[in-house]
Amino acid sequence: MLFGKFNCKIQQICHLSRYSWIIFSFLVDLLKFTLTRQLQIGVISDRIQRTELHLTPYVSNANHSETGTSPGSIATYTCYPGFRTTGSVQKTCRDGQWVSSGPSLYCQEIYCSYPPTISGGSYRGSASYRTPLGTIISYYCYSGYVFNGTHTDLTCQDDGNWTPLNGTCDRINCGPPPTVPGGNVTYTTTEYYSTALVKCVTGFNMMVNGYPRSYNSDSIRCLSSGEWSAPPMCTRVDCGVPPILQDAQIPARSNHYYQQTVTYDCNHGFYPLENRSVITCLASGAWSTLPHCLRVPCGPLPVVTNATSSFVVVDCRTPPAIHFGKHNWTSTTYNSRVDYSCDTGYKLIGVHHINCHEDGHWTEAPTCELPPGASAPMSSAQTSQKSMAAVSIACAVLGVITLICFLALLYKVVFDGKAKKLFSYASYKNGDDCINTM
């Protein structure tokens, strides 16, 4: 019994020892794994440290070259084209690290800022405060300006600066404005869009584009083409033909202009009142006051012994008319004058005026004849006759049409036996109705 209890104890102890051994073995294995892992981490860390010692530090946007990886070795950095170097360009291997002698290297990208401005112009192309290198822009001048320089293109260079702008936009200069005969031209400047004032002097009227103007001044402008706009014209005032003066003659009846004069010559037996016989064309286009010719008085008739005295006024009466022409007069007494003119298409043969002689007869009147090879123009009476003939023909044609319509209606009434058609005669108003019925 005792042995059985002892045996049982031994079995319990053995059983417990077995579990203890399993636990012990597990702990030993765990310890070995932990130690091995730590050893591996230390080796890797040592390798990493040794590897980092051989690598040169990376710098963005830069190339590098080194003399080696041992202590004292030097690595030199160079920024890519288009990047600007900032800081130290060299690093030295010291105490297992690459160190710089100054601030850390930084490669900053290079841009060009806004291009320079030009007065009187601008540029074409894409540009901003960060304009990429190699960008090209072209300058141009505004309307009214012209480029004065060697070139208009600018390029953004590798150093971040634009190539120099060699030129300016200068305002166009038209030079002195043109002179205007009969007018004064005043101006202050001759550059683009400047104006000059043209004013006609006294005795001249302004014409713009061939049309007269009520005002006597106008302006011209300097254009972008470098020329002045077309100036107006100043035409001399035209007083026209001098008026006919009774009992006086003039050398010729033609148009006269400002400040020109006409001298009247009183007929025989007449004298100018106040000794004034000259008229002048005024700036207003009118003539100065006309002179007046008075008949020379003979005074009282001389007394003749044993005789009586009397006098008779010479009168040539109505002047002769001419074919294909007309005449104009104001008096028929001695020295009076009659002016003749021909109808359109006829030529006046002879002197264009006649005078009343002291014998009471007119001088020989001119005639109006057709030029050689010309046909006589149609008179108003002939024109009226042709018009009446055309009207007569039209009425005749209308009468024939009306007769045809009536006969067509009569045919239908008689042969068709439809008397009621007679009342529809009113509907036949024109030839078209008649034709439709037929």
C-alpha positions as CSV (number, residue, x, y, z in Angstrom):
1,M,0.0,0.0,0.0
2,L,2.8,2.2,0.9
3,F,4.7,1.3,-2.2
4,G,1.6,2.1,-4.2
5,K,1.4,5.6,-2.8
6,F,5.1,6.2,-3.4
7,N,4.8,5.0,-6.9
8,C,1.9,7.3,-7.4
9,K,3.9,10.3,-6.1
10,I,6.8,9.4,-8.4
11,Q,4.4,9.4,-11.3
12,Q,3.0,12.7,-10.4
13,I,6.4,14.2,-10.0
14,C,7.5,12.8,-13.3
15,H,4.4,14.1,-14.9
16,L,5.0,17.6,-13.6
17,S,8.7,17.4,-14.6
18,R,7.6,16.6,-18.1
19,Y,5.5,19.7,-18.4
20,S,8.3,21.8,-16.8
21,W,10.7,20.5,-19.4
22,I,8.5,21.4,-22.2
23,I,8.1,24.9,-20.8
24,F,11.8,25.2,-20.2
25,S,12.6,24.1,-23.8
26,F,10.2,26.7,-25.1
27,L,11.8,29.4,-23.1
28,V,15.3,28.4,-24.3
29,D,14.1,28.4,-27.9
30,L,12.6,31.8,-27.5
31,L,15.8,33.1,-26.0
32,K,17.8,31.7,-28.9
33,F,15.5,33.2,-31.4
34,T,15.6,36.6,-29.8
35,L,19.4,36.6,-29.6
36,T,19.7,35.5,-33.2
37,R,17.3,38.2,-34.4
38,Q,19.1,41.0,-32.5
39,L,22.4,39.8,-34.0
40,Q,20.9,40.0,-37.5
41,I,19.5,43.5,-36.9
42,G,22.9,44.7,-35.8
43,V,24.5,43.3,-38.9
44,I,22.0,44.9,-41.2
45,S,22.3,48.2,-39.4
46,D,26.1,48.0,-39.6
47,R,25.8,47.3,-43.4
48,I,23.4,50.2,-43.8
49,Q,25.7,52.5,-42.0
50,R,28.6,51.3,-44.1
51,T,26.5,51.7,-47.3
52,E,25.3,55.2,-46.5
53,L,28.9,56.2,-46.0
54,H,29.6,55.3,-49.6
55,L,26.5,57.2,-51.2
56,T,26.7,60.9,-52.1
57,P,23.6,62.9,-50.8
58,Y,21.0,63.6,-53.5
59,V,20.2,67.2,-54.6
60,S,17.2,67.9,-56.8
61,N,17.8,69.2,-60.3
62,A,21.6,68.8,-60.1
63,N,24.4,66.5,-61.3
64,H,27.3,65.5,-59.0
65,S,30.8,64.1,-59.2
66,E,33.0,62.9,-56.2
67,T,36.7,62.2,-55.7
68,G,35.8,59.1,-53.6
69,T,33.9,57.9,-50.5
70,S,36.6,57.8,-47.9
71,P,37.0,60.4,-45.3
72,G,38.2,63.7,-46.9
73,S,36.6,62.9,-50.2
74,I,34.8,65.9,-52.0
75,A,31.6,65.8,-54.0
76,T,30.9,68.6,-56.4
77,Y,27.4,69.5,-57.6
78,T,26.3,71.2,-60.8
79,C,22.7,72.5,-61.3
80,Y,20.9,71.5,-64.5
81,P,20.7,74.1,-67.3
82,G,17.8,76.5,-66.6
83,F,18.4,76.3,-62.8
84,R,20.3,78.8,-60.6
85,T,22.8,77.6,-57.9
86,T,22.0,78.7,-54.4
87,G,24.3,77.6,-51.5
88,S,27.5,75.5,-51.4
89,V,28.3,73.4,-54.4
90,Q,30.7,71.0,-52.5
91,K,30.3,68.4,-49.7
92,T,33.1,66.7,-47.8
93,C,33.1,63.2,-46.3
94,R,33.9,63.8,-42.6
95,D,33.2,61.5,-39.6
96,G,31.0,59.2,-41.8
97,Q,28.9,62.1,-43.1
98,W,28.9,64.4,-46.1
99,V,29.0,68.0,-44.8
100,S,28.9,71.3,-46.6
101,S,31.2,74.3,-45.9
102,G,28.2,76.7,-46.3
103,P,24.4,76.7,-46.7
104,S,22.9,73.6,-48.2
105,L,22.8,73.6,-52.0
106,Y,19.5,74.4,-53.7
107,C,18.9,74.5,-57.5
108,Q,16.3,77.1,-58.2
109,E,14.5,77.1,-61.6
110,I,15.3,80.2,-63.7
111,Y,12.4,82.3,-65.2
112,C,12.2,85.6,-67.0
113,S,9.9,88.2,-65.4
114,Y,7.5,90.4,-67.4
115,P,9.2,91.8,-70.6
116,P,9.9,95.5,-70.7
117,T,7.1,97.8,-71.9
118,I,7.4,100.1,-74.9
119,S,5.6,103.5,-75.1
120,G,3.2,103.6,-78.0
121,G,3.2,99.9,-78.6
122,S,3.0,96.4,-77.1
123,Y,4.1,92.8,-77.8
124,R,2.7,89.6,-79.1
125,G,3.4,86.3,-77.4
126,S,2.9,84.5,-74.1
127,A,4.8,86.1,-71.2
128,S,4.2,86.4,-67.4
129,Y,6.2,86.9,-64.2
130,R,7.4,83.2,-64.7
131,T,8.2,83.2,-68.4
132,P,10.0,80.0,-69.5
133,L,13.5,80.3,-70.9
134,G,13.7,80.5,-74.7
135,T,10.4,82.3,-75.0
136,I,10.3,84.7,-77.9
137,I,8.0,87.8,-78.1
138,S,7.6,90.3,-80.9
139,Y,7.0,94.0,-80.3
140,Y,4.6,96.1,-82.5
141,C,3.5,99.8,-82.5
142,Y,0.0,101.1,-82.2
143,S,-1.7,102.9,-85.1
144,G,-0.1,106.3,-85.6
145,Y,3.3,105.1,-84.4
146,V,6.2,103.7,-86.3
147,F,9.0,101.4,-84.9
148,N,12.4,103.0,-84.9
149,G,15.1,100.5,-84.2
150,T,17.1,97.4,-85.4
151,H,14.8,94.5,-84.3
152,T,11.4,93.8,-82.7
153,D,12.0,90.3,-81.2
154,L,13.1,89.6,-77.6
155,T,14.2,86.2,-76.2
156,C,14.2,85.0,-72.6
157,Q,17.8,84.1,-72.0
158,D,19.3,81.3,-69.8
159,D,20.3,83.9,-67.1
160,G,16.7,84.9,-66.7
161,N,17.1,88.2,-68.5
162,W,15.5,89.3,-71.8
163,T,17.6,90.3,-74.7
164,P,17.9,94.1,-74.9
165,L,15.1,96.0,-76.6
166,N,16.8,98.1,-79.2
167,G,14.1,100.4,-80.6
168,T,11.2,102.8,-79.8
169,C,7.7,103.5,-81.1
170,D,7.8,107.0,-82.3
171,R,4.6,109.0,-83.1
172,I,4.2,109.5,-86.9
173,N,5.0,113.0,-88.1
174,C,3.2,114.3,-91.2
175,G,5.4,117.3,-91.6
176,P,4.0,120.8,-92.4
177,P,0.5,120.7,-93.8
178,P,-0.2,121.6,-97.4
179,T,-0.7,125.2,-98.4
180,V,-4.2,126.2,-99.7
181,P,-4.3,129.0,-102.3
182,G,-6.7,131.7,-101.1
183,G,-6.5,130.4,-97.5
184,N,-4.4,130.5,-94.4
185,V,-3.3,127.3,-92.6
186,T,-2.5,127.4,-88.9
187,Y,-1.3,124.5,-86.7
188,T,0.7,123.8,-83.5
189,T,2.1,120.3,-84.0
190,T,2.5,117.9,-87.0
191,E,2.4,114.6,-85.2
192,Y,-0.2,111.8,-85.7
193,Y,-3.8,112.9,-85.1
194,S,-2.8,116.6,-84.8
195,T,-5.1,119.0,-86.6
196,A,-4.5,122.1,-88.7
197,L,-7.1,124.9,-89.3
198,V,-7.7,126.0,-92.9
199,K,-9.5,129.4,-93.2
200,C,-10.3,131.1,-96.5
201,V,-9.2,134.8,-96.7
202,T,-11.6,137.6,-97.6
203,G,-13.0,137.2,-101.1
204,F,-12.7,133.4,-101.2
205,N,-15.4,130.8,-100.4
206,M,-14.7,127.3,-99.1
207,M,-15.4,124.2,-101.1
208,V,-15.3,120.7,-99.5
209,N,-15.4,117.7,-101.8
210,G,-16.6,119.9,-104.6
211,Y,-19.5,121.4,-102.6
212,P,-19.7,125.0,-101.3
213,R,-19.9,125.4,-97.5
214,S,-21.6,128.2,-95.6
215,Y,-18.7,128.4,-93.1
216,N,-15.3,129.7,-94.2
217,S,-13.0,127.4,-92.2
218,D,-12.4,123.7,-91.8
219,S,-9.7,121.4,-90.2
220,I,-7.5,118.7,-91.6
221,R,-5.9,115.9,-89.6
222,C,-2.5,114.0,-89.6
223,L,-3.3,110.4,-90.5
224,S,-1.6,107.1,-89.6
225,S,-0.3,106.9,-93.2
226,G,1.9,109.9,-92.5
227,E,-0.1,112.2,-94.7
228,W,-2.6,115.0,-94.1
229,S,-6.2,114.5,-94.9
230,A,-7.4,116.2,-98.1
231,P,-7.6,119.9,-97.5
232,P,-10.6,122.0,-98.6
233,M,-10.4,124.5,-101.5
234,C,-10.7,128.2,-101.3
235,T,-12.3,129.5,-104.5
236,R,-12.4,133.1,-105.5
237,V,-15.8,134.8,-105.1
238,D,-17.6,135.0,-108.4
239,C,-19.9,137.9,-109.0
240,G,-21.0,136.6,-112.3
241,V,-21.7,138.7,-115.4
242,P,-22.0,142.4,-114.7
243,P,-25.6,143.8,-115.1
244,I,-26.8,145.6,-118.2
245,L,-27.0,149.3,-117.6
246,Q,-29.4,151.4,-119.6
247,D,-27.7,154.0,-121.8
248,A,-24.2,152.5,-121.2
249,Q,-21.9,149.9,-122.7
250,I,-19.3,147.5,-121.2
251,P,-16.2,146.0,-123.0
252,A,-17.4,142.4,-122.6
253,R,-20.1,140.5,-120.6
254,S,-18.2,137.7,-118.8
255,N,-17.8,136.4,-115.3
256,H,-15.9,138.5,-112.9
257,Y,-14.3,137.6,-109.6
258,Y,-13.5,139.3,-106.3
259,Q,-11.9,142.7,-106.6
260,Q,-12.2,142.7,-110.4
261,T,-13.7,145.9,-111.8
262,V,-15.9,146.7,-114.8
263,T,-16.0,150.2,-116.4
264,Y,-19.2,151.3,-118.0
265,D,-19.1,153.7,-120.9
266,C,-22.1,155.9,-121.2
267,N,-23.6,156.1,-124.6
268,H,-23.1,159.1,-126.9
269,G,-25.1,162.0,-125.5
270,F,-25.0,160.7,-121.9
271,Y,-22.7,161.2,-119.0
272,P,-22.0,159.3,-115.7
273,L,-23.7,160.7,-112.6
274,E,-21.1,162.0,-110.0
275,N,-18.5,160.9,-112.6
276,R,-18.8,157.3,-111.3
277,S,-18.6,154.7,-114.0
278,V,-16.7,151.7,-112.3
279,I,-18.2,148.9,-110.3
280,T,-16.2,146.3,-108.2
281,C,-16.9,142.6,-107.4
282,L,-17.3,142.5,-103.6
283,A,-16.4,139.7,-101.1
284,S,-20.2,139.0,-100.7
285,G,-20.5,138.1,-104.4
286,A,-22.5,141.2,-105.2
287,W,-21.5,144.2,-107.3
288,S,-20.9,147.6,-105.8
289,T,-23.4,150.3,-106.5
290,L,-24.1,150.7,-110.3
291,P,-23.4,154.0,-112.0
292,H,-26.1,156.0,-113.6
293,C,-25.9,157.6,-117.1
294,L,-27.8,160.8,-117.5
295,R,-28.7,162.4,-120.8
296,V,-26.5,165.4,-121.6
297,P,-28.7,168.5,-121.3
298,C,-28.6,170.9,-124.2
299,G,-30.0,173.7,-122.1
300,P,-32.5,176.3,-123.4
301,L,-33.1,176.4,-127.1
302,P,-31.4,179.4,-128.7
303,V,-33.6,182.3,-129.6
304,V,-33.9,182.9,-133.3
305,T,-35.3,186.2,-134.5
306,N,-38.6,185.9,-136.3
307,A,-38.7,182.1,-135.8
308,T,-40.3,179.5,-133.5
309,S,-38.5,176.5,-132.1
310,S,-39.5,172.8,-131.3
311,F,-37.7,169.5,-130.7
312,V,-38.4,165.8,-131.3
313,V,-37.2,162.8,-129.3
314,V,-35.7,160.1,-131.6
315,D,-37.4,156.7,-131.0
316,C,-36.6,153.6,-133.1
317,R,-39.7,151.8,-131.8
318,T,-40.0,148.0,-131.3
319,P,-36.7,146.3,-132.3
320,P,-36.8,143.6,-135.0
321,A,-37.3,139.9,-133.9
322,I,-35.2,137.1,-135.3
323,H,-36.1,133.5,-136.2
324,F,-35.0,130.8,-133.7
325,G,-33.9,133.5,-131.2
326,K,-35.0,136.1,-128.7
327,H,-34.1,139.6,-127.8
328,N,-34.1,141.8,-124.7
329,W,-34.3,145.6,-124.3
330,T,-35.2,148.3,-121.9
331,S,-35.6,151.4,-124.1
332,T,-36.1,152.2,-127.8
333,T,-34.9,155.9,-127.8
334,Y,-31.7,157.2,-129.3
335,N,-28.6,155.1,-128.4
336,S,-30.7,152.4,-126.7
337,R,-29.3,148.8,-127.0
338,V,-31.0,145.5,-127.7
339,D,-29.3,142.2,-126.9
340,Y,-30.0,139.0,-129.0
341,S,-29.5,135.3,-128.2
342,C,-30.3,132.1,-130.2
343,D,-32.3,129.1,-129.2
344,T,-30.5,125.9,-128.2
345,G,-28.7,124.3,-131.2
346,Y,-28.5,127.5,-133.2
347,K,-25.5,129.8,-133.7
348,L,-25.7,133.6,-133.7
349,I,-24.4,135.2,-137.0
350,G,-23.4,138.8,-136.7
351,V,-23.2,141.3,-133.8
352,H,-25.1,140.1,-130.7
353,H,-26.6,143.6,-130.1
354,I,-28.0,146.5,-132.1
355,N,-28.4,150.2,-131.3
356,C,-30.9,152.9,-132.0
357,H,-29.4,155.5,-134.4
358,E,-30.1,159.2,-134.5
359,D,-32.1,158.7,-137.7
360,G,-34.6,156.6,-135.8
361,H,-33.6,153.2,-137.2
362,W,-32.0,150.2,-135.6
363,T,-28.7,148.9,-136.8
364,E,-28.7,145.6,-138.6
365,A,-30.0,142.7,-136.5
366,P,-28.1,139.3,-136.3
367,T,-29.5,135.9,-137.4
368,C,-29.7,132.5,-135.9
369,E,-28.6,129.6,-138.1
370,L,-27.8,125.9,-137.7
371,P,-24.2,124.8,-137.7
372,P,-23.1,122.9,-140.8
373,G,-24.3,119.2,-140.7
374,A,-26.5,119.8,-137.7
375,S,-30.2,119.0,-137.7
376,A,-32.9,121.3,-136.5
377,P,-33.9,120.6,-132.9
378,M,-37.6,119.8,-132.4
379,S,-39.7,122.7,-131.4
380,S,-42.3,122.6,-128.6
381,A,-45.1,122.6,-131.1
382,Q,-43.6,119.7,-133.0
383,T,-43.2,117.8,-129.8
384,S,-46.9,118.5,-128.9
385,Q,-47.9,117.3,-132.4
386,K,-46.0,114.0,-131.9
387,S,-47.6,113.5,-128.5
388,M,-51.1,114.0,-130.0
389,A,-50.3,111.6,-132.8
390,A,-49.3,108.9,-130.3
391,V,-52.5,109.5,-128.3
392,S,-54.6,109.2,-131.5
393,I,-52.9,105.9,-132.3
394,A,-53.5,104.5,-128.8
395,C,-57.2,105.5,-129.0
396,A,-57.5,103.8,-132.4
397,V,-56.0,100.6,-131.1
398,L,-58.3,100.7,-128.1
399,G,-61.3,101.2,-130.4
400,V,-60.4,98.2,-132.5
401,I,-60.1,96.0,-129.3
402,T,-63.5,97.3,-128.1
403,L,-65.1,96.5,-131.5
404,I,-63.7,92.9,-131.5
405,C,-65.1,92.4,-128.0
406,F,-68.5,93.6,-129.1
407,L,-68.5,91.3,-132.2
408,A,-67.5,88.4,-130.0
409,L,-70.4,89.1,-127.6
410,L,-72.8,89.5,-130.5
411,Y,-71.7,86.2,-132.0
412,K,-72.5,84.4,-128.7
413,V,-75.9,86.0,-128.3
414,V,-77.0,85.2,-131.9
415,F,-75.6,81.8,-132.4
416,D,-75.7,80.3,-128.9
417,G,-79.2,81.6,-128.2
418,K,-78.2,82.9,-124.7
419,A,-79.8,86.3,-124.5
420,K,-78.8,86.6,-120.9
421,K,-75.2,87.0,-122.0
422,L,-76.2,90.5,-123.3
423,F,-76.4,91.7,-119.7
424,S,-72.9,90.6,-119.0
425,Y,-71.5,93.0,-121.5
426,A,-70.4,95.2,-118.7
427,S,-67.9,92.6,-117.6
428,Y,-66.0,92.9,-120.9
429,K,-63.8,95.8,-119.7
430,N,-60.6,95.1,-121.4
431,G,-59.0,93.0,-124.1
432,D,-58.1,90.2,-121.7
433,D,-61.8,89.5,-120.7
434,C,-62.7,89.5,-124.4
435,I,-59.9,87.0,-125.3
436,N,-60.9,84.7,-122.3
437,T,-64.5,84.7,-123.5
438,M,-63.5,83.8,-127.1
